[in-house]
Amino acid sequence: MGRRKRKRSTKEGEGEGEAEPSESATPSAATVTSTRAKNEPKSGGKGGNGVPYRTHVSIAIPGSIVANAQGGELQSYMVGIIARFAAVFRVGEIIVFSDKGEAELSSGFSLNRALGGNELTGGSGRSRGGVDRRRDGDNDRGGYRGDRDRGRDRDRDRDQGDGQLAPSARHDDQSKAEQAFAPSDLFMARLLQYLETPQYLRKALFPVHPDLRYAGLLNPLDAPHHLRFREWACYREGVVTRANRTKGRGGEADADSSNMADVGLEQPVRIDRFLRVGTRVTLRLPERRPARLSEITGRTVSPADPWREDGMYWGYTVRLAPNLAAVVDNCPPNLGRYDLVLGTSERGENMFDPNVAFSLPPTVKNLLVVFGGVQGLEHARDADDSVRGRDDLFHRWLNVCPTQGSRTIRTEEAIGITLSALQPHLGDR
């Protein structure tokens, strides 16, 4: 005799017989995000603990170190390791500075490679790469700034004093960048910014460029702002897209302004203001995903809000500095100033020595850690005319690996060792 089939219960509350719309066998996006919102109401997504950061960490690296690697694959992989360390240890700012004492190491890079064609993330004509992080004067995010308009104020904001570059500058301004930065500096800065950008925004913000040739081989950062298609969070990165165009001063439609943004969901969402098409924005979204995305109006906020308000790590900014003085002196306006500047050296204080008693005072809100190149940070300082005679550049020199078994520690290795050693002193951040 065949086995009798058990009759499936249809009583309410007995499971299989009655499927509730929001509790299907394969959870819908609304189900997943609803559960996430209940479990993480404060942070609004993965990576946040609801506690605002106590200490913002910045690191400074000479771009010349990539020229010490053999071939484009290894050069890219080195930058990928640095980006991963920055994400793992929640670094908020990476400064790539020109190490003039080791400028000869950059001879392997061609200027045509670093400054040709699309000029960082922009280009001539209507390129896809103009990254503009400005929001009515708010420059919290920093990074490179772009102008997507053909022939429209191309030289505006070209040089921002501290070395931040406008990617879509005119060719007659390229000599200024060539003088201030080595091609290896630009290579590192471009690739770092590319890796920090969520995957769904990269096509819109970065055109094809030789420096990004091996970016697809690198390990992803998997940072909290790199959200998947069906993930929901209170904050989301987006780029302004062409839709619902506003009127210009003359009454004609302004093709460069829109109040719609692509945030990596099924369709663009509305934002609370008109911004230039191609502008990267940080949006505050509802705690729970609505039934229809058309009901959403995202509120544009500072990119610092996720970590400053909710304790969510939200990626890093990239800043170019022409020398060591610019690294320390040109702190971004949203940070104010660096409360503590640490130099790393094998001849520094042993931070694990009980007699040193290293600790971070509670008053330190912005910490800057500066790393040297192949010949060390002291060599970079001595070869840099901008800091000659300055004794106030670094507050302390630290040796974070006093018992090293190798004669040398590579810069990318020193970054991981140092950030790991500093973690117990940073508190709940």
Backbone torsions as a table, in degrees:
resi	resn	phi	psi	omega
1	MET	NA	141.4	178.1
2	GLY	-73.7	153.2	178.8
3	ARG	-70.1	131.4	179.4
4	ARG	-71.1	136.9	178.0
5	LYS	-78.0	130.9	178.1
6	ARG	-73.9	130.8	-179.9
7	LYS	-71.1	128.9	-178.8
8	ARG	-76.7	130.8	-178.4
9	SER	-68.3	142.6	177.3
10	THR	-116.4	10.5	179.7
11	LYS	-74.8	146.8	-179.8
12	GLU	-64.7	132.9	176.5
13	GLY	92.6	-0.8	-179.3
14	GLU	-102.6	24.3	165.7
15	GLY	88.1	-103.1	-163.5
16	GLU	-68.0	-27.6	-172.8
17	GLY	-66.2	-33.8	-176.0
18	GLU	-129.4	117.8	-178.9
19	ALA	-97.7	119.8	176.9
20	GLU	-76.5	148.5	-176.1
21	PRO	-55.9	-36.8	-175.8
22	SER	-96.4	3.5	-177.8
23	GLU	-128.7	53.5	-179.4
24	SER	-77.3	168.2	-179.5
25	ALA	-61.2	-39.0	173.6
26	THR	-103.3	104.3	-173.3
27	PRO	-58.1	135.9	176.5
28	SER	-77.9	170.8	178.1
29	ALA	-61.9	-36.4	-179.8
30	ALA	-64.7	-37.2	179.0
31	THR	-66.1	-46.8	-178.2
32	VAL	-61.9	-46.1	-176.9
33	THR	-71.5	-29.9	177.5
34	SER	-65.9	-42.3	177.3
35	THR	-64.4	-41.0	179.1
36	ARG	-62.6	-39.6	-178.7
37	ALA	-66.2	-34.8	179.2
38	LYS	-69.3	-41.1	-176.1
39	ASN	-77.0	-28.4	-175.8
40	GLU	-131.0	63.0	-176.1
41	PRO	-68.0	-27.0	-176.2
42	LYS	-81.3	-49.7	-174.5
43	SER	-79.5	-28.9	178.9
44	GLY	77.1	12.0	179.2
45	GLY	166.7	-174.9	-177.3
46	LYS	-71.7	152.0	173.5
47	GLY	91.7	-3.4	-178.8
48	GLY	-113.8	147.3	177.7
49	ASN	-116.3	6.8	178.0
50	GLY	78.7	-0.6	-179.3
51	VAL	-108.9	119.9	178.8
52	PRO	-58.9	149.7	-179.7
53	TYR	-60.6	138.9	172.5
54	ARG	-88.0	-36.7	-176.8
55	THR	-130.3	125.4	174.5
56	HIS	-92.3	127.8	-174.9
57	VAL	-107.3	129.6	173.3
58	SER	-119.6	146.7	174.9
59	ILE	-127.8	147.5	178.6
60	ALA	-122.2	132.3	-174.0
61	ILE	-134.7	137.4	173.6
62	PRO	-75.0	131.7	-179.3
63	GLY	-68.0	-15.8	-176.6
64	SER	-67.0	-15.4	-175.3
65	ILE	-66.5	-26.5	-178.1
66	VAL	-70.4	-25.0	179.5
67	ALA	-71.1	-12.2	178.3
68	ASN	-82.1	-11.2	177.4
69	ALA	-89.4	149.4	-176.5
70	GLN	-92.5	112.3	174.6
71	GLY	89.5	157.5	-177.3
72	GLY	-64.2	-33.5	-179.9
73	GLU	-64.3	-47.3	-179.0
74	LEU	-70.3	-34.5	176.9
75	GLN	-63.1	-44.2	178.6
76	SER	-66.5	-40.3	-179.3
77	TYR	-63.7	-36.9	177.6
78	MET	-61.5	-44.8	178.1
79	VAL	-64.1	-37.7	178.0
80	GLY	-62.4	-37.9	177.0
81	ILE	-63.8	-43.4	179.1
82	ILE	-62.0	-43.0	179.2
83	ALA	-63.3	-39.5	178.7
84	ARG	-64.9	-44.5	177.2
85	PHE	-60.0	-41.4	-179.9
86	ALA	-61.8	-41.0	-179.4
87	ALA	-72.3	-42.3	-178.1
88	VAL	-62.1	-41.1	-177.3
89	PHE	-98.9	14.9	171.9
90	ARG	56.1	50.0	175.0
91	VAL	-75.4	134.3	-176.8
92	GLY	-94.8	-18.7	-177.8
93	GLU	-149.6	134.8	172.9
94	ILE	-118.3	123.5	179.1
95	ILE	-107.5	122.1	175.6
96	VAL	-100.5	114.2	-176.6
97	PHE	-112.6	155.6	-179.2
98	SER	-82.3	119.6	-179.5
99	ASP	-96.7	85.0	-171.7
100	LYS	-62.6	-27.1	179.2
101	GLY	-68.0	-17.3	-179.5
102	GLU	-122.5	28.2	-176.5
103	ALA	-62.2	-27.6	-178.3
104	GLU	-65.3	-21.3	180.0
105	LEU	-69.4	-16.8	-177.6
106	SER	-88.2	6.3	-175.1
107	SER	-65.5	-17.4	179.4
108	GLY	-75.0	-10.3	178.9
109	PHE	-98.0	137.6	175.3
110	SER	-91.5	141.0	178.5
111	LEU	-62.9	-30.5	179.0
112	ASN	-64.2	-30.6	-179.8
113	ARG	-72.7	-40.5	-174.3
114	ALA	-88.7	-27.0	-173.8
115	LEU	-125.9	18.9	-177.7
116	GLY	-96.4	163.6	170.4
117	GLY	55.7	-97.1	-169.7
118	ASN	-84.2	-6.0	175.9
119	GLU	50.0	83.5	-176.3
120	LEU	62.9	-111.7	-176.9
121	THR	-109.0	13.8	-180.0
122	GLY	-114.6	-142.1	177.9
123	GLY	157.3	171.7	177.0
124	SER	-76.5	149.5	-177.1
125	GLY	75.3	-157.7	-175.2
126	ARG	-96.0	76.8	179.7
127	SER	-76.7	170.6	179.4
128	ARG	-93.8	-0.7	-165.1
129	GLY	-102.0	7.9	-176.5
130	GLY	-71.6	108.3	179.4
131	VAL	-99.4	112.8	-177.3
132	ASP	-121.3	107.4	-176.1
133	ARG	-93.1	6.5	-177.4
134	ARG	-75.8	141.2	174.8
135	ARG	-137.0	93.2	179.4
136	ASP	50.1	48.9	177.5
137	GLY	89.6	-7.4	179.2
138	ASP	-84.6	118.8	-179.5
139	ASN	-120.1	39.6	-177.2
140	ASP	-60.9	-37.0	-172.9
141	ARG	-77.8	-28.3	-179.9
142	GLY	68.5	-140.6	179.4
143	GLY	77.0	-169.3	-179.8
144	TYR	-84.1	149.9	-177.8
145	ARG	-118.1	135.6	-174.9
146	GLY	-121.2	161.6	176.3
147	ASP	-132.5	110.6	-173.2
148	ARG	-82.5	-8.5	-173.7
149	ASP	-79.9	136.8	178.9
150	ARG	-70.3	120.2	173.8
151	GLY	64.2	24.2	-175.2
152	ARG	-116.0	102.1	179.0
153	ASP	51.0	49.7	-176.8
154	ARG	-61.6	-32.4	-176.1
155	ASP	-91.6	3.6	179.3
156	ARG	-68.6	135.6	179.5
157	ASP	60.4	27.4	-177.3
158	ARG	-65.0	-47.5	-178.5
159	ASP	-122.6	117.2	-174.5
160	GLN	-98.4	20.8	174.1
161	GLY	85.4	-50.3	-177.4
162	ASP	-93.1	5.6	175.7
163	GLY	102.1	1.1	175.3
164	GLN	-71.1	133.1	-172.6
165	LEU	-106.4	141.9	170.3
166	ALA	-85.1	120.3	-169.9
167	PRO	-67.5	-28.2	-174.5
168	SER	-105.0	46.4	179.8
169	ALA	-76.1	163.8	179.4
170	ARG	-75.8	159.4	-176.7
171	HIS	-66.0	-27.9	-179.6
172	ASP	-72.8	-7.7	176.2
173	ASP	-98.2	-2.7	-175.3
174	GLN	-65.5	-32.4	-178.7
175	SER	-60.7	-32.0	178.5
176	LYS	-63.5	-43.1	178.4
177	ALA	-69.2	-37.5	179.6
178	GLU	-62.1	-35.9	-179.5
179	GLN	-74.2	-35.4	-174.1
180	ALA	-83.6	-30.7	-172.2
181	PHE	-134.8	142.2	172.3
182	ALA	-77.5	154.2	178.2
183	PRO	-56.7	-32.1	179.0
184	SER	-66.8	-32.0	176.3
185	ASP	-62.8	-45.6	-178.4
186	LEU	-68.1	-37.2	177.6
187	PHE	-60.0	-49.0	-178.9
188	MET	-64.5	-45.1	-177.4
189	ALA	-63.5	-42.0	-179.3
190	ARG	-64.2	-45.4	-177.0
191	LEU	-69.4	-37.1	176.0
192	LEU	-61.8	-42.8	-179.4
193	GLN	-68.7	-36.5	177.8
194	TYR	-62.1	-45.1	-178.3
195	LEU	-67.6	-31.1	179.2
196	GLU	-73.1	-24.9	-177.1
197	THR	-73.8	133.2	176.0
198	PRO	-55.1	146.2	-173.9
199	GLN	-58.5	-36.1	-175.6
200	TYR	-74.4	-7.3	178.6
201	LEU	-103.5	-12.8	-171.0
202	ARG	-64.9	-39.1	-178.8
203	LYS	-64.1	-34.7	-179.0
204	ALA	-79.3	-26.0	-172.2
205	LEU	-105.3	-20.2	-176.2
206	PHE	-126.8	115.8	172.7
207	PRO	-75.1	171.0	177.9
208	VAL	-62.9	132.2	-179.0
209	HIS	-148.1	142.6	-179.0
210	PRO	-57.6	-32.3	-179.6
211	ASP	-65.7	-19.9	-178.1
212	LEU	-101.1	13.9	-174.1
213	ARG	-58.5	-40.2	-175.9
214	TYR	-104.8	14.1	-178.7
215	ALA	-62.4	-31.3	-179.4
216	GLY	-68.1	-16.0	179.1
217	LEU	-86.5	-10.6	-173.2
218	LEU	-84.2	151.7	178.0
219	ASN	-68.8	135.8	179.6
220	PRO	-69.0	154.1	178.3
221	LEU	-73.5	-31.9	-177.6
222	ASP	52.3	42.4	179.5
223	ALA	-77.2	163.1	-177.9
224	PRO	-58.1	-28.1	179.9
225	HIS	-87.4	0.1	173.6
226	HIS	-92.3	72.9	-173.1
227	LEU	-81.1	147.7	175.5
228	ARG	-79.4	172.7	-175.1
229	PHE	-58.6	-40.6	-175.0
230	ARG	-102.7	7.0	177.8
231	GLU	-84.0	149.7	179.4
232	TRP	-126.2	138.9	177.4
233	ALA	-149.1	159.3	-179.4
234	CYS	-66.8	-25.8	177.8
235	TYR	-118.6	149.2	177.4
236	ARG	-155.4	141.7	176.2
237	GLU	-85.4	144.7	179.7
238	GLY	-150.8	175.2	176.1
239	VAL	-133.1	135.9	-178.0
240	VAL	-67.7	130.2	-177.6
241	THR	-114.6	168.3	-177.6
242	ARG	-80.7	109.9	176.4
243	ALA	-173.5	149.8	177.9
244	ASN	49.5	58.8	-175.4
245	ARG	-68.2	145.6	-180.0
246	THR	-91.9	173.4	179.5
247	LYS	-92.0	139.7	176.0
248	GLY	-83.2	-175.0	-177.2
249	ARG	-64.3	-34.6	-178.1
250	GLY	-85.7	7.2	179.5
251	GLY	89.3	-6.9	179.6
252	GLU	-87.5	154.3	-180.0
253	ALA	-64.3	131.9	178.1
254	ASP	-90.7	106.9	-174.6
255	ALA	-71.3	-10.0	-175.5
256	ASP	-101.6	3.9	-180.0
257	SER	-121.6	146.8	-178.9
258	SER	-158.9	157.1	174.1
259	ASN	-117.4	30.7	175.1
260	MET	-122.6	144.3	-178.0
261	ALA	-136.7	139.6	172.6
262	ASP	-85.5	116.3	-178.7
263	VAL	-115.8	18.7	176.8
264	GLY	83.5	14.5	177.0
265	LEU	-101.1	-171.6	-175.8
266	GLU	-62.4	-27.6	-178.7
267	GLN	-151.7	159.1	177.9
268	PRO	-62.4	155.7	178.4
269	VAL	-116.2	156.1	179.2
270	ARG	-79.7	144.1	175.8
271	ILE	-117.7	169.1	-168.7
272	ASP	-86.1	8.0	178.3
273	ARG	-158.3	162.6	174.7
274	PHE	-88.5	129.8	179.3
275	LEU	-132.9	164.2	179.7
276	ARG	-63.1	136.6	177.3
277	VAL	-61.0	133.6	-177.8
278	GLY	96.5	-2.8	178.7
279	THR	-76.3	130.2	174.8
280	ARG	-82.1	132.8	-175.3
281	VAL	-131.8	155.0	169.4
282	THR	-108.3	125.5	-174.6
283	LEU	-114.1	142.1	170.4
284	ARG	-96.8	122.6	-176.9
285	LEU	-113.0	168.4	177.9
286	PRO	-61.8	156.0	178.7
287	GLU	-60.7	-40.8	-178.3
288	ARG	-112.6	144.7	179.1
289	ARG	-72.0	126.6	178.2
290	PRO	-74.0	168.9	-179.4
291	ALA	-64.8	-35.3	-179.8
292	ARG	-127.4	135.0	-179.9
293	LEU	-67.1	-22.5	179.5
294	SER	-66.0	-15.4	179.4
295	GLU	-82.9	-7.0	-175.0
296	ILE	-86.7	138.5	165.5
297	THR	-127.7	103.7	-178.3
298	GLY	-73.5	142.4	179.4
299	ARG	-100.7	122.1	179.3
300	THR	-71.0	130.0	-178.5
301	VAL	-132.6	171.8	175.4
302	SER	-69.5	142.0	175.4
303	PRO	-61.7	-14.0	177.6
304	ALA	-83.0	-14.5	-176.4
305	ASP	-59.3	-43.2	-178.0
306	PRO	-56.7	-43.6	-179.8
307	TRP	-85.5	-29.8	-177.4
308	ARG	-77.3	-34.0	-176.9
309	GLU	-97.9	-41.3	-171.0
310	ASP	-118.0	1.8	177.8
311	GLY	72.6	20.1	178.0
312	MET	-91.9	131.1	173.0
313	TYR	-70.6	131.3	-172.9
314	TRP	-131.1	40.5	175.9
315	GLY	82.1	-176.0	-178.2
316	TYR	-124.5	157.8	171.0
317	THR	-96.4	159.1	178.4
318	VAL	-120.6	126.9	179.6
319	ARG	-128.5	136.7	175.4
320	LEU	-97.1	134.9	178.3
321	ALA	-127.6	130.6	-177.1
322	PRO	-73.1	-16.5	-179.1
323	ASN	-161.0	176.9	-178.3
324	LEU	-67.1	-34.8	178.8
325	ALA	-61.5	-40.5	179.2
326	ALA	-68.3	-29.0	177.1
327	VAL	-59.9	-47.4	-174.0
328	VAL	-84.7	-41.3	-171.8
329	ASP	-80.5	-31.8	-174.4
330	ASN	-95.8	57.4	176.7
331	CYS	-66.5	138.2	179.3
332	PRO	-55.7	145.2	-176.5
333	PRO	-57.7	-34.2	-177.3
334	ASN	-69.9	-19.9	176.8
335	LEU	-92.5	-28.4	179.8
336	GLY	89.3	-74.6	178.2
337	ARG	-158.2	161.5	175.7
338	TYR	-86.0	119.1	-177.9
339	ASP	-73.8	-29.8	-179.1
340	LEU	-144.1	127.1	179.5
341	VAL	-116.8	119.8	-178.3
342	LEU	-109.9	132.2	171.2
343	GLY	-101.4	143.5	-178.5
344	THR	-106.5	133.5	-178.7
345	SER	-163.6	147.1	175.8
346	GLU	-70.5	-12.5	176.5
347	ARG	-99.9	10.5	178.5
348	GLY	-83.8	-175.8	178.7
349	GLU	-67.8	139.7	174.0
350	ASN	-73.8	106.1	-173.8
351	MET	-69.5	-11.9	178.9
352	PHE	-96.8	-2.0	178.7
353	ASP	-74.1	123.9	180.0
354	PRO	-57.0	-28.6	-179.7
355	ASN	-72.7	-22.4	178.4
356	VAL	-78.1	-38.8	177.4
357	ALA	52.9	56.7	-179.6
358	PHE	-71.6	136.6	174.9
359	SER	-160.2	158.9	176.9
360	LEU	-99.7	122.2	176.8
361	PRO	-61.0	148.2	179.0
362	PRO	-60.0	-19.8	-178.6
363	THR	-77.7	-9.1	-179.0
364	VAL	-77.5	109.1	178.3
365	LYS	-100.0	-32.1	-178.1
366	ASN	-127.3	113.2	-177.7
367	LEU	-107.3	132.6	176.6
368	LEU	-119.5	127.2	176.9
369	VAL	-116.7	124.3	-175.8
370	VAL	-109.1	131.3	-179.6
371	PHE	-112.9	149.9	179.2
372	GLY	-95.3	176.1	179.8
373	GLY	-95.2	-149.5	-175.7
374	VAL	-61.8	-36.8	-177.5
375	GLN	-97.1	5.7	175.2
376	GLY	96.3	161.2	-177.7
377	LEU	-71.6	-32.8	178.3
378	GLU	-61.8	-39.9	179.0
379	HIS	-64.7	-41.7	178.5
380	ALA	-63.4	-39.2	179.0
381	ARG	-66.3	-44.2	-177.4
382	ASP	-68.3	-29.0	-178.4
383	ALA	-88.4	-4.7	-176.2
384	ASP	-98.3	112.2	-179.1
385	ASP	-65.4	-24.1	-175.6
386	SER	-69.1	-19.0	-178.3
387	VAL	-118.9	12.8	-179.0
388	ARG	-64.0	126.6	179.2
389	GLY	84.9	-0.1	180.0
390	ARG	-91.9	123.4	177.6
391	ASP	-100.4	-5.3	-175.9
392	ASP	-100.8	12.0	-175.5
393	LEU	-66.8	-46.1	-179.6
394	PHE	-118.2	135.4	176.5
395	HIS	-76.2	-36.2	179.5
396	ARG	-148.6	151.9	171.7
397	TRP	-110.6	130.5	-175.9
398	LEU	-122.1	144.1	168.8
399	ASN	-111.8	108.8	-173.6
400	VAL	-94.0	-3.5	178.2
401	CYS	-140.7	70.5	-174.8
402	PRO	-69.1	-19.1	-177.2
403	THR	-107.9	34.4	-176.2
404	GLN	-61.9	141.3	-179.9
405	GLY	-93.5	-13.4	177.3
406	SER	-101.7	152.6	178.4
407	ARG	-64.5	-30.1	-176.8
408	THR	-131.5	151.6	171.7
409	ILE	-120.1	121.8	-179.3
410	ARG	-66.9	154.8	-176.0
411	THR	-60.6	-43.9	-179.4
412	GLU	-64.7	-31.5	174.9
413	GLU	-71.2	-40.0	179.5
414	ALA	-62.7	-33.6	179.0
415	ILE	-62.4	-48.4	179.5
416	GLY	-64.5	-41.9	-179.8
417	ILE	-64.0	-45.3	-176.5
418	THR	-66.5	-47.7	-179.0
419	LEU	-64.0	-35.3	176.9
420	SER	-66.8	-41.4	-179.6
421	ALA	-67.7	-27.9	-178.4
422	LEU	-82.5	-16.4	-174.4
423	GLN	-54.8	-45.6	-179.3
424	PRO	-62.8	-19.9	-177.2
425	HIS	-93.3	-7.8	-176.5
426	LEU	-88.7	-13.0	178.8
427	GLY	71.5	-163.4	179.8
428	ASP	-79.8	100.6	-177.8
429	ARG	-126.7	NA	NA
